[in-house]
Amino acid sequence: MIKLYNTLTRKKEEFKPIKEGKVGLYTCGPTVYWYAHVGNLRSYIFSDVLKRVLMYNGFDVKHVINVTDVGHLTSDADSGEDKLEASAVKEGKSASEISRFYFNAFHEDFAKLNLIDPYKWSWASEHIEEQIDMVKTLEKKGYTYKTSDGVYFDSSKFADYGAWAKHRLENLEEGKRVDMRGKKNKTDFALWKFSGTPGERQQEWDSPWGLGFPGWHIECSAMASKYLGKQFDIHTGGEDHLSVHHPNEIAQSECALGVSPWVKTWMHGAFLNVKGGKMSKSLGKIKTVSELENDGIVPLAYKYFVYSAHYRKPLTWSEDAVKSAAGAYKRLKNIISGIENVRGLNKRYLREFEDRINDDLDIPGALAVLWKLVRDERAEGKIGTIKKMDKVFGLELLKEDIVNVPADVREIADERAKARKDGDFKKSDLLRDKIVKMGWVVKDNKEGYDLENGN
């Protein structure tokens, strides 16, 4: 039995799919105007774990991730520049060149983290017809109105609007100045924006309301419904989507499609924080996967670091914490590389592992089970069990690193470890010196030891 925390109901619930054995899963994807940083990527690691856990439990998962290449403005109040258009002007390139370049960079990082590609990367600019059709449906049902700058959704006509956005509504204090720009309500949002001066934008399309481009929120609703149906099982995203983007998706989708709930389970990942708030481009405190690699941190070690906290809990970034996680990941792989490959599974440890992953994706707890397994000298079926666990972790635990430790070096290192355990430190020192002469350095730690090439 899988239990997942549903943001819609604010409690853990037993997961039961709409269609037996099948899961429709939608993840809010990247806005491809700049490089993704490791804080962004925490959200995709979370959704990947969710998918892996569902697959581990035998479900056929149809996963869609959108690619926002138009319509994401710099303000949640439907004002400011289009992020992608602004990037194109800044770099002197076309919007298409910008979106393809930064998506390719994002996808390289996605692959380095060993994340499973979705069934569909759904590009907003390739689904304009579906978005226009949804706006037309909302217009026909009486949920829209026009202002000087676009077509808006009237949030007062959707009774459940703002259930998640309560804190946002409270922050819009009585009497506080809000630039309404012709809106009827503070929480109304754009479905279709007018272009303004002809030729001002690179990306614009004809519509029943005039030349323009889609609002950011309508993109996800139209694409998710196209590929996953009028109702589907799970929608994921970052916790920053709770107050605006996801309430808007729910409102327009349920009104247009005539269903409730549109999505059965909503799941949100917490931020990766730095001093002063979440890691973000606006704060200027970001780190990319490539920069991590330049610092000697392999991408899967960062993934291991992310696993140190539950997906719903904030995780604080620091160089020391990431380096510590990288060391632990390396030690784990070293220990596993020295385990004799004996067939079979360890059912006791596997049950503990499954209890953890099926309890709202408790990956920190699942990692603790893995460490218990590798340290248990009497445990049988280790390799087969680790292989099965890694279907969820995606850490390539059994994949040999580029630098392989020769068997004779490993044998001497094991003998030295035993000497240390027995208190024979004179023998231990002699064996260490022998290892050094063979071109290797042995470093002791609480799990045992690491071997590094000293040449």
C-alpha positions in Angstrom: 0.0 0.0 0.0 1.4 3.4 -1.0 0.6 6.4 1.1 1.1 9.9 -0.4 0.6 13.3 1.2 -2.1 15.1 -0.8 -1.8 18.9 -0.6 -5.4 19.1 -1.7 -6.6 17.4 1.6 -3.5 18.2 3.7 -3.1 14.6 4.8 -1.5 11.3 3.8 -3.8 9.1 1.9 -3.7 5.6 0.5 -3.0 5.9 -3.2 -5.6 4.4 -5.5 -5.4 5.2 -9.2 -8.3 6.2 -11.4 -7.6 3.3 -13.7 -6.4 0.1 -12.2 -2.7 -0.5 -12.8 -2.1 2.9 -14.6 -1.1 6.3 -13.3 -1.3 9.7 -15.1 1.4 12.0 -13.7 2.0 15.6 -14.6 5.0 17.7 -13.5 5.4 21.4 -13.9 8.5 21.8 -16.0 11.2 24.3 -16.7 10.9 27.8 -18.2 13.8 27.6 -20.6 15.2 31.1 -20.6 18.4 30.4 -18.5 20.3 27.6 -16.9 18.5 25.5 -14.3 20.2 25.5 -10.9 20.4 22.7 -8.4 17.5 24.2 -6.4 15.3 23.8 -9.5 16.5 20.3 -10.0 15.5 19.2 -6.5 11.9 19.3 -7.8 12.6 16.9 -10.6 14.5 14.6 -8.4 11.4 14.4 -6.2 9.0 13.7 -9.1 11.5 11.1 -10.4 11.5 9.3 -7.1 7.7 9.4 -7.1 7.6 7.8 -10.6 10.2 5.2 -9.6 8.2 4.2 -6.5 5.1 3.8 -8.6 6.9 1.7 -11.2 8.5 -0.3 -8.4 5.0 -1.1 -7.2 4.0 -2.3 -10.7 2.1 0.7 -12.0 2.3 1.7 -15.7 3.2 5.5 -15.4 2.4 8.0 -18.1 4.4 11.0 -17.2 4.2 14.4 -18.8 6.5 17.4 -18.1 5.8 20.7 -19.8 8.4 23.0 -21.3 7.4 26.7 -20.9 8.9 28.6 -23.8 6.3 31.4 -23.9 4.0 33.3 -21.6 5.8 33.1 -18.3 6.0 36.8 -17.2 8.3 38.2 -14.5 5.4 38.9 -12.2 2.7 36.6 -10.9 0.3 39.5 -11.4 0.4 39.0 -15.2 2.6 42.0 -15.7 6.3 42.5 -16.6 8.4 41.0 -19.4 8.0 37.6 -20.9 11.1 35.8 -19.4 12.0 34.1 -22.6 11.5 37.2 -24.9 13.6 39.2 -22.5 16.4 36.6 -22.6 16.3 36.6 -26.5 16.7 40.4 -26.6 19.5 40.3 -24.0 21.5 37.6 -25.9 20.6 38.8 -29.4 19.1 35.5 -30.5 15.7 34.3 -31.5 13.2 33.0 -28.9 13.4 29.6 -30.5 17.2 29.5 -30.3 17.1 30.5 -26.6 14.5 27.9 -25.7 16.3 25.1 -27.5 19.7 26.0 -26.1 18.5 26.2 -22.5 16.3 23.1 -22.7 19.2 21.1 -24.1 21.3 22.3 -21.1 18.5 21.4 -18.7 18.1 18.0 -20.3 21.9 17.3 -20.0 21.6 17.9 -16.3 18.5 15.8 -16.1 20.4 12.9 -17.7 23.5 13.4 -15.4 21.2 13.0 -12.4 19.9 9.7 -13.9 16.3 10.9 -14.1 13.9 9.0 -16.2 12.6 10.9 -19.3 8.9 11.4 -19.3 6.5 10.0 -21.8 6.2 13.5 -23.2 8.1 16.7 -23.0 5.2 19.0 -23.8 6.2 22.4 -25.3 3.8 25.3 -24.7 4.4 26.9 -28.1 3.5 23.6 -29.9 0.0 23.5 -28.2 -1.4 27.0 -28.9 -4.5 25.5 -30.5 -5.4 23.5 -27.4 -4.9 26.5 -25.2 -7.1 28.7 -27.4 -9.8 26.0 -27.4 -9.8 25.9 -23.6 -10.1 29.7 -23.3 -13.0 29.6 -25.9 -14.7 27.0 -23.7 -14.3 29.1 -20.6 -15.7 32.1 -22.5 -18.7 30.2 -23.7 -19.4 29.1 -20.1 -19.3 32.7 -18.9 -16.0 32.6 -16.8 -14.1 35.2 -18.8 -14.0 39.0 -19.5 -11.7 41.3 -21.5 -9.6 44.1 -20.4 -7.3 46.4 -22.4 -4.4 43.9 -22.1 -6.0 40.5 -22.3 -8.7 37.9 -21.6 -9.1 37.2 -17.9 -10.6 34.4 -15.7 -13.2 35.7 -13.2 -12.1 34.0 -10.0 -15.3 35.1 -8.2 -17.3 32.7 -10.3 -15.3 29.6 -9.0 -16.5 29.0 -5.5 -13.5 27.0 -4.4 -10.9 29.4 -5.7 -8.1 30.2 -3.3 -8.5 27.2 -1.0 -4.7 26.8 -1.2 -4.0 30.5 -1.7 -5.4 31.6 1.6 -2.2 33.3 2.8 -1.9 35.1 -0.6 -5.4 36.5 -0.2 -4.6 37.6 3.3 -1.5 39.4 2.1 -3.6 41.4 -0.3 -4.6 43.7 2.6 -7.6 45.9 2.5 -6.6 49.2 1.1 -3.2 48.1 -0.1 -2.5 49.5 -3.5 -2.8 46.8 -6.2 -2.5 47.6 -9.9 -5.7 46.1 -11.1 -5.3 47.2 -14.8 -9.0 46.7 -15.4 -9.3 43.4 -13.5 -12.6 42.8 -11.6 -10.9 41.0 -8.7 -7.4 40.9 -7.3 -7.1 37.2 -7.9 -8.3 37.2 -11.5 -5.6 36.0 -13.9 -4.8 36.2 -17.6 -5.9 33.4 -20.0 -4.7 35.3 -23.1 -2.5 38.4 -23.3 -2.6 40.9 -26.1 0.7 41.6 -27.9 0.7 45.4 -27.7 2.7 47.1 -30.3 2.8 45.0 -33.5 6.2 43.3 -34.0 7.2 44.0 -30.4 7.2 40.2 -29.6 8.8 37.4 -31.5 6.2 34.8 -30.3 2.5 35.8 -31.0 -0.5 34.1 -32.6 -3.8 35.0 -34.0 -6.8 34.3 -31.8 -10.5 35.1 -31.6 -9.6 38.0 -29.3 -6.7 39.4 -31.3 -3.0 38.9 -31.8 -1.3 37.7 -28.6 0.0 34.8 -26.5 -1.3 32.4 -23.9 -1.2 33.1 -20.1 1.2 30.9 -18.2 -1.4 28.9 -16.3 -3.6 27.9 -19.2 -0.6 26.1 -20.8 -0.4 23.4 -18.1 -4.1 22.9 -18.0 -4.5 22.4 -21.8 -1.4 20.2 -22.2 -2.1 18.0 -19.1 -5.7 17.4 -20.2 -4.6 16.6 -23.8 -2.2 13.8 -22.8 -3.7 12.6 -19.5 -7.4 13.1 -19.9 -10.1 15.2 -18.2 -9.1 13.7 -14.9 -5.8 12.2 -13.9 -4.0 10.9 -10.8 -1.1 13.1 -9.7 0.2 16.6 -10.3 3.6 17.6 -8.9 5.5 20.9 -8.6 7.5 23.1 -6.3 5.9 24.6 -3.2 6.1 28.0 -4.9 3.2 27.0 -7.1 0.9 26.6 -4.2 -0.3 30.2 -3.9 -0.9 31.2 -7.6 -0.1 28.8 -10.4 -1.8 25.6 -9.1 -5.0 27.3 -7.8 -5.3 29.0 -11.2 -4.8 25.6 -13.0 -7.5 24.0 -10.8 -10.0 26.8 -11.3 -9.8 27.1 -15.1 -9.6 23.3 -15.6 -12.5 22.3 -13.5 -14.6 25.1 -15.0 -13.7 24.3 -18.6 -13.8 20.5 -18.3 -16.8 20.2 -15.9 -15.0 17.9 -13.5 -14.1 17.9 -9.8 -11.5 17.1 -8.8 -9.5 17.7 -11.9 -6.5 16.0 -10.3 -6.9 13.5 -7.5 -3.6 14.0 -5.7 -1.4 17.1 -5.6 2.2 16.8 -4.4 4.7 19.6 -3.7 8.4 19.6 -3.1 10.1 21.9 -0.7 12.8 24.5 -1.5 16.5 24.1 -1.5 17.4 27.0 0.8 20.4 29.3 1.1 21.1 32.1 3.6 18.4 34.7 2.9 15.8 32.3 1.4 15.3 29.8 -1.3 18.0 29.3 -4.0 16.9 31.5 -6.9 18.2 33.4 -9.9 16.9 36.7 -8.5 19.0 36.4 -5.3 22.0 35.6 -7.5 23.0 32.7 -5.3 22.8 29.7 -7.6 24.8 26.7 -8.4 24.5 24.7 -11.5 25.3 21.0 -12.1 28.3 22.0 -14.2 29.7 24.2 -11.5 29.3 21.3 -9.0 31.3 19.1 -11.4 34.0 21.8 -11.6 34.2 21.6 -7.8 34.7 17.8 -8.0 31.2 16.9 -7.0 29.6 14.3 -9.3 25.9 14.9 -10.0 24.8 11.7 -8.4 26.5 12.8 -5.2 24.3 15.9 -5.3 21.3 13.6 -5.7 22.5 11.7 -2.6 22.6 15.0 -0.8 19.0 15.8 -1.8 18.0 12.4 -0.4 19.2 13.5 3.1 15.9 15.3 3.6 12.2 14.3 3.0 10.8 15.9 -0.2 8.4 18.0 1.9 11.1 19.4 4.2 13.3 22.3 3.4 16.9 21.4 2.7 19.7 23.9 3.4 22.5 24.2 0.9 26.1 24.5 2.1 29.4 23.6 0.5 30.4 21.5 3.5 27.1 19.6 3.6 27.3 18.7 -0.1 31.0 17.7 0.2 30.1 15.5 3.2 27.3 13.9 1.2 29.6 13.3 -1.7 32.0 11.6 0.7 29.3 9.4 2.1 28.1 8.5 -1.4 31.6 7.5 -2.4 32.1 5.4 0.7 28.8 3.6 0.0 29.9 2.7 -3.5 33.3 1.6 -2.3 31.7 -0.7 0.3 29.3 -2.1 -2.3 32.1 -2.7 -4.8 33.7 -5.0 -2.3 30.6 -7.2 -1.6 30.8 -10.7 -3.1 28.1 -11.2 -5.7 25.9 -13.9 -4.2 22.5 -14.6 -5.8 19.2 -14.0 -4.1 17.3 -11.3 -2.2 17.3 -10.3 1.4 13.5 -10.2 2.1 13.8 -8.7 5.6 15.7 -5.7 4.4 13.6 -5.4 1.3 10.4 -5.3 3.4 11.9 -2.5 5.5 12.9 -0.6 2.4 9.5 -1.0 0.9 7.8 0.2 4.1 9.9 3.4 3.9 9.4 4.2 0.2 5.7 3.5 0.3 5.2 5.8 3.3 5.1 9.1 1.4 8.5 8.6 -0.3 10.6 8.4 2.8 13.9 8.3 1.0 16.0 9.3 4.0 14.5 6.3 5.8 15.1 4.0 2.8 18.8 5.1 2.7 19.1 4.2 6.3 17.9 0.7 5.5 20.4 0.4 2.7 23.3 1.4 5.0 22.1 -1.2 7.6 22.1 -3.8 4.8 25.7 -3.1 3.6 27.1 -3.0 7.2 25.4 -6.2 8.2 28.2 -8.8 7.9 25.7 -11.7 8.2 23.1 -10.5 5.6 22.7 -12.6 2.6 21.6 -11.6 -1.0 23.1 -8.2 -0.7 23.9 -7.5 -4.3 20.5 -8.5 -5.6 18.8 -6.5 -2.9 20.9 -3.4 -3.6 20.1 -3.7 -7.3 16.4 -3.8 -6.6 16.6 -0.8 -4.2 18.5 1.2 -6.7 15.5 1.0 -9.1 14.1 3.7 -6.7 17.3 5.5 -5.7 18.6 5.8 -9.3 22.1 6.3 -7.8 23.9 3.7 -10.0 25.2 1.9 -6.9 26.4 -1.1 -8.8 28.0 0.8 -11.7 31.8 0.7 -11.6 33.5 4.0 -11.4 36.1 5.0 -13.9 38.9 4.3 -11.4 38.8 0.6 -10.4 40.7 -0.6 -7.4 42.9 -3.6 -8.2 42.0 -6.8 -6.4 45.4 -7.1 -4.7 45.2 -3.6 -3.3 41.7 -4.2 -2.0 42.9 -7.5 -0.4 45.7 -5.7 1.5 43.3 -2.9 2.5 40.9 -5.4 3.9 43.7 -7.1 5.8 44.8 -3.7 7.2 41.2 -2.9 8.3 41.1 -6.2 10.2 44.4 -5.4 11.8 43.0 -2.1 13.0 39.9 -3.8 14.3 42.1 -6.2 16.3 44.2 -3.4 17.7 47.4 -4.4 15.8 48.3 -0.9 14.7 52.0 -1.8 13.9 50.8 -4.2 11.3 48.2 -1.7 10.1 50.8 0.9 9.5 53.1 -1.5 7.6 50.2 -2.5 5.3 49.3 1.2 4.8 52.8 1.9 3.6 52.6 -1.1 1.3 49.4 0.3 -0.2 51.1 3.7 -0.7 54.0 2.0 -2.6 51.5 0.4 -4.9 50.2 3.9 -5.8 47.1 4.1 -3.6 46.1 6.1 -0.5 43.8 4.6 2.2 41.6 6.9 4.2 39.8 5.6 7.3 36.2 6.5 8.1 33.4 5.3 10.3 32.1 2.9 7.6 35.6 1.4 7.1 37.9 3.0 4.5 38.2 4.6 1.1 40.9 4.0 -1.4 42.1 6.8 -3.7 44.6 6.7 -6.6 47.7 8.4 -5.3 49.5 8.7 -8.6 
